[in-house]
């Protein structure tokens, strides 16, 4: 996620920046899915899953808000 945001910032057009923010947002959803699989397989303790999923969800909300504020 952070790498996509930084790469978008390095682009010279707002459209490219928004595209990379979209990719970063999609990555938050991927992380949530991967965390869920890890928890179901017993690879991630329930407390860690809850905390990490909450962080990913919050990151997604921040990115969604940023995207809404930048789009016309």
Chimera marker file (.cmm) of the C-alpha trace (Angstrom):
<marker_set name="trace">
<marker id="1" x="0.000" y="0.000" z="0.000" r="1" g="1" b="0" radius="0.5"/>
<marker id="2" x="2.608" y="2.589" z="0.956" r="1" g="1" b="0" radius="0.5"/>
<marker id="3" x="4.665" y="1.887" z="-2.157" r="1" g="1" b="0" radius="0.5"/>
<marker id="4" x="1.661" y="2.521" z="-4.395" r="1" g="1" b="0" radius="0.5"/>
<marker id="5" x="0.932" y="5.804" z="-2.632" r="1" g="1" b="0" radius="0.5"/>
<marker id="6" x="4.539" y="6.941" z="-2.995" r="1" g="1" b="0" radius="0.5"/>
<marker id="7" x="4.659" y="5.890" z="-6.636" r="1" g="1" b="0" radius="0.5"/>
<marker id="8" x="1.452" y="7.817" z="-7.304" r="1" g="1" b="0" radius="0.5"/>
<marker id="9" x="2.932" y="10.905" z="-5.649" r="1" g="1" b="0" radius="0.5"/>
<marker id="10" x="5.928" y="10.665" z="-7.943" r="1" g="1" b="0" radius="0.5"/>
<marker id="11" x="3.740" y="10.793" z="-11.055" r="1" g="1" b="0" radius="0.5"/>
<marker id="12" x="3.172" y="14.106" z="-12.768" r="1" g="1" b="0" radius="0.5"/>
<marker id="13" x="-0.557" y="13.893" z="-13.321" r="1" g="1" b="0" radius="0.5"/>
<marker id="14" x="-3.463" y="13.804" z="-10.935" r="1" g="1" b="0" radius="0.5"/>
<marker id="15" x="-5.007" y="10.956" z="-12.914" r="1" g="1" b="0" radius="0.5"/>
<marker id="16" x="-1.957" y="8.776" z="-12.318" r="1" g="1" b="0" radius="0.5"/>
<marker id="17" x="-1.949" y="9.718" z="-8.630" r="1" g="1" b="0" radius="0.5"/>
<marker id="18" x="-5.613" y="8.721" z="-8.315" r="1" g="1" b="0" radius="0.5"/>
<marker id="19" x="-4.975" y="5.455" z="-10.140" r="1" g="1" b="0" radius="0.5"/>
<marker id="20" x="-2.227" y="4.500" z="-7.697" r="1" g="1" b="0" radius="0.5"/>
<marker id="21" x="-4.412" y="5.498" z="-4.743" r="1" g="1" b="0" radius="0.5"/>
<marker id="22" x="-7.086" y="3.178" z="-6.158" r="1" g="1" b="0" radius="0.5"/>
<marker id="23" x="-4.516" y="0.388" z="-6.316" r="1" g="1" b="0" radius="0.5"/>
<marker id="24" x="-3.465" y="1.074" z="-2.721" r="1" g="1" b="0" radius="0.5"/>
<marker id="25" x="-7.118" y="0.940" z="-1.630" r="1" g="1" b="0" radius="0.5"/>
<marker id="26" x="-7.596" y="-2.386" z="-3.412" r="1" g="1" b="0" radius="0.5"/>
<marker id="27" x="-4.507" y="-3.654" z="-1.609" r="1" g="1" b="0" radius="0.5"/>
<marker id="28" x="-6.183" y="-2.986" z="1.741" r="1" g="1" b="0" radius="0.5"/>
<marker id="29" x="-8.987" y="-5.335" z="0.692" r="1" g="1" b="0" radius="0.5"/>
<marker id="30" x="-6.459" y="-7.959" z="-0.414" r="1" g="1" b="0" radius="0.5"/>
<marker id="31" x="-4.713" y="-7.752" z="2.955" r="1" g="1" b="0" radius="0.5"/>
<marker id="32" x="-8.022" y="-8.207" z="4.775" r="1" g="1" b="0" radius="0.5"/>
<marker id="33" x="-8.724" y="-11.321" z="2.701" r="1" g="1" b="0" radius="0.5"/>
<marker id="34" x="-5.259" y="-12.740" z="3.344" r="1" g="1" b="0" radius="0.5"/>
<marker id="35" x="-5.600" y="-12.098" z="7.070" r="1" g="1" b="0" radius="0.5"/>
<marker id="36" x="-8.922" y="-13.906" z="7.082" r="1" g="1" b="0" radius="0.5"/>
<marker id="37" x="-7.414" y="-16.950" z="5.357" r="1" g="1" b="0" radius="0.5"/>
<marker id="38" x="-4.461" y="-16.974" z="7.744" r="1" g="1" b="0" radius="0.5"/>
<marker id="39" x="-6.793" y="-16.838" z="10.744" r="1" g="1" b="0" radius="0.5"/>
<marker id="40" x="-9.022" y="-19.652" z="9.435" r="1" g="1" b="0" radius="0.5"/>
<marker id="41" x="-5.966" y="-21.831" z="8.816" r="1" g="1" b="0" radius="0.5"/>
<marker id="42" x="-4.758" y="-21.216" z="12.358" r="1" g="1" b="0" radius="0.5"/>
<marker id="43" x="-1.680" y="-19.317" z="11.193" r="1" g="1" b="0" radius="0.5"/>
<marker id="44" x="-2.705" y="-16.117" z="12.920" r="1" g="1" b="0" radius="0.5"/>
<marker id="45" x="-3.978" y="-15.867" z="16.499" r="1" g="1" b="0" radius="0.5"/>
<marker id="46" x="-7.470" y="-14.329" z="16.842" r="1" g="1" b="0" radius="0.5"/>
<marker id="47" x="-6.182" y="-11.246" z="18.681" r="1" g="1" b="0" radius="0.5"/>
<marker id="48" x="-3.583" y="-10.534" z="15.995" r="1" g="1" b="0" radius="0.5"/>
<marker id="49" x="-6.177" y="-11.051" z="13.262" r="1" g="1" b="0" radius="0.5"/>
<marker id="50" x="-8.580" y="-8.627" z="14.923" r="1" g="1" b="0" radius="0.5"/>
<marker id="51" x="-5.911" y="-5.947" z="15.408" r="1" g="1" b="0" radius="0.5"/>
<marker id="52" x="-4.418" y="-6.253" z="11.933" r="1" g="1" b="0" radius="0.5"/>
<marker id="53" x="-7.815" y="-6.367" z="10.231" r="1" g="1" b="0" radius="0.5"/>
<marker id="54" x="-8.821" y="-3.204" z="12.113" r="1" g="1" b="0" radius="0.5"/>
<marker id="55" x="-5.666" y="-1.429" z="10.936" r="1" g="1" b="0" radius="0.5"/>
<marker id="56" x="-6.282" y="-2.488" z="7.345" r="1" g="1" b="0" radius="0.5"/>
<marker id="57" x="-9.912" y="-1.362" z="7.530" r="1" g="1" b="0" radius="0.5"/>
<marker id="58" x="-8.909" y="2.019" z="8.954" r="1" g="1" b="0" radius="0.5"/>
<marker id="59" x="-6.268" y="2.451" z="6.248" r="1" g="1" b="0" radius="0.5"/>
<marker id="60" x="-8.909" y="1.676" z="3.623" r="1" g="1" b="0" radius="0.5"/>
<marker id="61" x="-11.259" y="4.269" z="5.110" r="1" g="1" b="0" radius="0.5"/>
<marker id="62" x="-8.548" y="6.928" z="5.047" r="1" g="1" b="0" radius="0.5"/>
<marker id="63" x="-7.677" y="6.109" z="1.432" r="1" g="1" b="0" radius="0.5"/>
<marker id="64" x="-11.346" y="6.114" z="0.425" r="1" g="1" b="0" radius="0.5"/>
<marker id="65" x="-11.781" y="9.539" z="2.032" r="1" g="1" b="0" radius="0.5"/>
<marker id="66" x="-8.715" y="10.874" z="0.268" r="1" g="1" b="0" radius="0.5"/>
<marker id="67" x="-9.973" y="9.537" z="-3.056" r="1" g="1" b="0" radius="0.5"/>
<marker id="68" x="-13.410" y="11.127" z="-2.500" r="1" g="1" b="0" radius="0.5"/>
<marker id="69" x="-11.831" y="14.464" z="-1.681" r="1" g="1" b="0" radius="0.5"/>
<marker id="70" x="-9.656" y="14.460" z="-4.797" r="1" g="1" b="0" radius="0.5"/>
<marker id="71" x="-12.260" y="13.364" z="-7.325" r="1" g="1" b="0" radius="0.5"/>
<marker id="72" x="-14.496" y="16.012" z="-8.872" r="1" g="1" b="0" radius="0.5"/>
<link id1="1" id2="2" r="1" g="1" b="0" radius="0.2"/>
<link id1="2" id2="3" r="1" g="1" b="0" radius="0.2"/>
<link id1="3" id2="4" r="1" g="1" b="0" radius="0.2"/>
<link id1="4" id2="5" r="1" g="1" b="0" radius="0.2"/>
<link id1="5" id2="6" r="1" g="1" b="0" radius="0.2"/>
<link id1="6" id2="7" r="1" g="1" b="0" radius="0.2"/>
<link id1="7" id2="8" r="1" g="1" b="0" radius="0.2"/>
<link id1="8" id2="9" r="1" g="1" b="0" radius="0.2"/>
<link id1="9" id2="10" r="1" g="1" b="0" radius="0.2"/>
<link id1="10" id2="11" r="1" g="1" b="0" radius="0.2"/>
<link id1="11" id2="12" r="1" g="1" b="0" radius="0.2"/>
<link id1="12" id2="13" r="1" g="1" b="0" radius="0.2"/>
<link id1="13" id2="14" r="1" g="1" b="0" radius="0.2"/>
<link id1="14" id2="15" r="1" g="1" b="0" radius="0.2"/>
<link id1="15" id2="16" r="1" g="1" b="0" radius="0.2"/>
<link id1="16" id2="17" r="1" g="1" b="0" radius="0.2"/>
<link id1="17" id2="18" r="1" g="1" b="0" radius="0.2"/>
<link id1="18" id2="19" r="1" g="1" b="0" radius="0.2"/>
<link id1="19" id2="20" r="1" g="1" b="0" radius="0.2"/>
<link id1="20" id2="21" r="1" g="1" b="0" radius="0.2"/>
<link id1="21" id2="22" r="1" g="1" b="0" radius="0.2"/>
<link id1="22" id2="23" r="1" g="1" b="0" radius="0.2"/>
<link id1="23" id2="24" r="1" g="1" b="0" radius="0.2"/>
<link id1="24" id2="25" r="1" g="1" b="0" radius="0.2"/>
<link id1="25" id2="26" r="1" g="1" b="0" radius="0.2"/>
<link id1="26" id2="27" r="1" g="1" b="0" radius="0.2"/>
<link id1="27" id2="28" r="1" g="1" b="0" radius="0.2"/>
<link id1="28" id2="29" r="1" g="1" b="0" radius="0.2"/>
<link id1="29" id2="30" r="1" g="1" b="0" radius="0.2"/>
<link id1="30" id2="31" r="1" g="1" b="0" radius="0.2"/>
<link id1="31" id2="32" r="1" g="1" b="0" radius="0.2"/>
<link id1="32" id2="33" r="1" g="1" b="0" radius="0.2"/>
<link id1="33" id2="34" r="1" g="1" b="0" radius="0.2"/>
<link id1="34" id2="35" r="1" g="1" b="0" radius="0.2"/>
<link id1="35" id2="36" r="1" g="1" b="0" radius="0.2"/>
<link id1="36" id2="37" r="1" g="1" b="0" radius="0.2"/>
<link id1="37" id2="38" r="1" g="1" b="0" radius="0.2"/>
<link id1="38" id2="39" r="1" g="1" b="0" radius="0.2"/>
<link id1="39" id2="40" r="1" g="1" b="0" radius="0.2"/>
<link id1="40" id2="41" r="1" g="1" b="0" radius="0.2"/>
<link id1="41" id2="42" r="1" g="1" b="0" radius="0.2"/>
<link id1="42" id2="43" r="1" g="1" b="0" radius="0.2"/>
<link id1="43" id2="44" r="1" g="1" b="0" radius="0.2"/>
<link id1="44" id2="45" r="1" g="1" b="0" radius="0.2"/>
<link id1="45" id2="46" r="1" g="1" b="0" radius="0.2"/>
<link id1="46" id2="47" r="1" g="1" b="0" radius="0.2"/>
<link id1="47" id2="48" r="1" g="1" b="0" radius="0.2"/>
<link id1="48" id2="49" r="1" g="1" b="0" radius="0.2"/>
<link id1="49" id2="50" r="1" g="1" b="0" radius="0.2"/>
<link id1="50" id2="51" r="1" g="1" b="0" radius="0.2"/>
<link id1="51" id2="52" r="1" g="1" b="0" radius="0.2"/>
<link id1="52" id2="53" r="1" g="1" b="0" radius="0.2"/>
<link id1="53" id2="54" r="1" g="1" b="0" radius="0.2"/>
<link id1="54" id2="55" r="1" g="1" b="0" radius="0.2"/>
<link id1="55" id2="56" r="1" g="1" b="0" radius="0.2"/>
<link id1="56" id2="57" r="1" g="1" b="0" radius="0.2"/>
<link id1="57" id2="58" r="1" g="1" b="0" radius="0.2"/>
<link id1="58" id2="59" r="1" g="1" b="0" radius="0.2"/>
<link id1="59" id2="60" r="1" g="1" b="0" radius="0.2"/>
<link id1="60" id2="61" r="1" g="1" b="0" radius="0.2"/>
<link id1="61" id2="62" r="1" g="1" b="0" radius="0.2"/>
<link id1="62" id2="63" r="1" g="1" b="0" radius="0.2"/>
<link id1="63" id2="64" r="1" g="1" b="0" radius="0.2"/>
<link id1="64" id2="65" r="1" g="1" b="0" radius="0.2"/>
<link id1="65" id2="66" r="1" g="1" b="0" radius="0.2"/>
<link id1="66" id2="67" r="1" g="1" b="0" radius="0.2"/>
<link id1="67" id2="68" r="1" g="1" b="0" radius="0.2"/>
<link id1="68" id2="69" r="1" g="1" b="0" radius="0.2"/>
<link id1="69" id2="70" r="1" g="1" b="0" radius="0.2"/>
<link id1="70" id2="71" r="1" g="1" b="0" radius="0.2"/>
<link id1="71" id2="72" r="1" g="1" b="0" radius="0.2"/>
</marker_set>
